């Protein structure tokens, strides 16, 4: 999948699996992108899979909990 499709998939998974509001899921992904979390994904298309999207969604969600971000 393309880089943009991958980011959309991660956002959708956060929204669906963790019951965040859509805007909160988008913010998590945008903030992660701004912080450079997805740089490797942009460079290596092998990292843009559904399985990786599930892992990244979990990582971003758990990190947001650790930072105390609210839904």
N, C-alpha and C positions, 0 to 999 in steps of 0.2 A: 504494500500500500504506500501511497505517497506520505510525505512528512505531515501534510495538513490532515489527511485522512487519519493518520495515526493519532494526532493530537485530538481530533474529534472523537475517536474511539476511546481514548483515555478519559476524556471529559464525560462521555456518555456512561462509561462504566462507573465513574465516581458518582454520577447522578443516580444511576439505577441501583447499584450495589450498596451504596452507603446512605441512600435516602437524603442526600444533600439537595438543597434547592439548586436549580439550574445555574443561577448566577454565581452561587458559591462554588460549584464545580468548575465553572469557567474561570473564576478567579484563581482557584488552586492551580490550574494548568497554566494560565497566563503568568502567574507569579513564578512558577517553576521554570517556565520558558525564559523569563527575564533573568532568573538566577543561573541560567546555563544548564539546567537539569537535562534538557533534551538535545544538547549539542551533539553528542555521540549518535543519537538516533538520526539526526539530519545527515551526518556523515556516512553512516553505515546502514544501508537499507535492510540488512539482516536483523536489525534491532526493531524493525517496524512490523511486528507480528501481533496477532490477537493475544497470544500467550504473554508476550512482553507488555502489552497494554494492560492486561490484568495485574501483572506484577507492579507496574509503574503506578497504576491507580491505587493499589493498596499502599505502596510506599508513600505517595503524596497524601493520601487520606490519613495514614498513621502519623505522618510528620505534622499534619495540621492539628491533630489531637494533642500531640506532644507540645506544640506551641500554644495550645489552649484556644485555638480558633473555634468560633461557634458556627453552628449550622445556619 
